[in-house]
Amino acid sequence: MSENNQTPQEWKPSVNPWIMVIPVMLAVFIYVLDGTIGNVALPYMAGSFSATRDESMWILTSYLIAAGIVIPAVDFFSKVCGRKNFFILSIMMFTIA
């Protein structure tokens, strides 16, 4: 019985995986900024439409509910299209909209 004294080589990716953090963090920043803009704009929207603060809060609430409903669809489409392709497509659609 012979022993194998060779140490297995450690696998290393060809590109630094931390580079992926940059676009993901930018997308999260855009999402949070979008919600923040809604909060800041609520008093102005309420004044423009002659709505009470409670009535104008429905705008932001509906945005957050819609974002929560889309999460299962995001999982499905990322599995169908691939995560990278779906991420790029989502960022392009957000930018165009």
FENNORVEN-V661141 format. One record per backbone hydrogen bond with DSSP energy under -1.0 kcal/mol. CO is the residue of the C=O (numbers start at 1). NH is the residue of the N-H. E is the energy in kcal/mol with one decimal. If there is no record, write none. Layout:
co->CO nh->NH e->E
co->CO nh->NH e->E
This chain:
co->16 nh->19 e->-1.6
co->17 nh->20 e->-1.2
co->18 nh->21 e->-1.1
co->20 nh->24 e->-1.4
co->21 nh->25 e->-2.8
co->22 nh->26 e->-2.1
co->23 nh->27 e->-2.1
co->24 nh->28 e->-2.3
co->25 nh->29 e->-2.4
co->26 nh->30 e->-2.2
co->27 nh->31 e->-2.1
co->28 nh->32 e->-2.5
co->29 nh->33 e->-2.8
co->30 nh->34 e->-2.2
co->31 nh->35 e->-1.7
co->32 nh->36 e->-2.2
co->33 nh->37 e->-2.5
co->34 nh->38 e->-1.5
co->35 nh->39 e->-1.6
co->36 nh->40 e->-2.3
co->37 nh->41 e->-2.3
co->41 nh->45 e->-2.6
co->42 nh->46 e->-2.6
co->43 nh->47 e->-2.0
co->44 nh->48 e->-2.3
co->45 nh->49 e->-2.2
co->46 nh->51 e->-2.6
co->52 nh->56 e->-2.1
co->53 nh->57 e->-1.5
co->56 nh->59 e->-1.1
co->57 nh->61 e->-2.6
co->58 nh->62 e->-2.5
co->59 nh->63 e->-1.7
co->60 nh->64 e->-2.3
co->61 nh->65 e->-2.4
co->62 nh->66 e->-2.3
co->63 nh->67 e->-2.1
co->64 nh->68 e->-1.9
co->65 nh->69 e->-2.1
co->66 nh->70 e->-1.6
co->70 nh->74 e->-2.2
co->71 nh->75 e->-1.7
co->72 nh->76 e->-2.0
co->73 nh->77 e->-2.8
co->74 nh->78 e->-2.2
co->75 nh->79 e->-1.5
co->76 nh->80 e->-1.9
co->77 nh->81 e->-3.0
co->78 nh->82 e->-1.1
co->82 nh->86 e->-2.5
co->83 nh->87 e->-2.5
co->84 nh->88 e->-2.4
co->85 nh->89 e->-2.5
co->86 nh->90 e->-2.5
co->87 nh->91 e->-2.3
co->88 nh->92 e->-2.2
co->89 nh->93 e->-2.5
co->90 nh->94 e->-2.4
co->91 nh->95 e->-2.3
co->92 nh->96 e->-2.3
co->93 nh->97 e->-2.5
